[in-house]
C-alpha cells in the first residue's frame, strides 16, 4: 500500500497526533481492537496503517486522512472543506469509509495526470 518512505512519514504523523493529544498507545490499541505492539509497529513504520487505522486517527485526532497522508490543503477554504468532509464521513460505517477512500485515491491518481 505504501512505500517505505511514505509509510515512515505517515507513521511519524500518527505518532505525533497521538502524543499531541496525550493519548496512550494502549488507549489507541483498545479503540482499534488490536494489541499495543501492533500500534507501536504502525507508529514505528514497521507495519503500514490500513484504512481503518487512518480513519480512526483522523476522527480521533480531529484531522483528515488527507492531512495524515500529507495531502494537506493549501488554503483556509480547503481546510474548512476538509473539516466538513471529515464531519460527514463520521456518519458512515468503516466499510463505507473504505470504499470512499478507494474512490478518493483513484481520483487523486487521475489528478496527477494533469
Residue pairs with C-beta under 8 A, 6 or more apart in sequence:
1 48
1 50
2 10
2 48
4 45
6 69
7 45
7 48
7 49
8 45
9 70
10 45
10 48
10 49
10 54
10 68
10 69
10 70
11 42
11 43
11 44
11 45
11 49
12 43
12 45
13 68
13 70
14 42
14 43
14 49
14 53
14 57
14 68
15 43
17 57
17 61
17 63
17 68
18 25
18 28
18 43
18 57
18 61
20 61
21 60
21 61
23 60
23 61
25 36
25 39
25 40
25 43
26 36
28 39
28 56
28 60
29 35
29 36
29 38
29 39
31 56
31 60
32 38
32 39
32 52
32 53
32 56
38 47
41 47
42 48
42 49
42 53
49 57
51 94
51 97
51 98
51 101
52 94
52 98
54 65
54 68
54 69
54 101
55 65
55 89
55 94
55 97
55 98
55 101
57 63
57 68
58 64
58 65
58 67
58 68
58 86
59 86
59 89
59 90
62 86
63 86
64 82
64 83
64 85
64 86
65 101
66 72
66 73
66 82
67 73
67 82
71 108
73 79
73 81
73 82
89 97
89 100
92 100
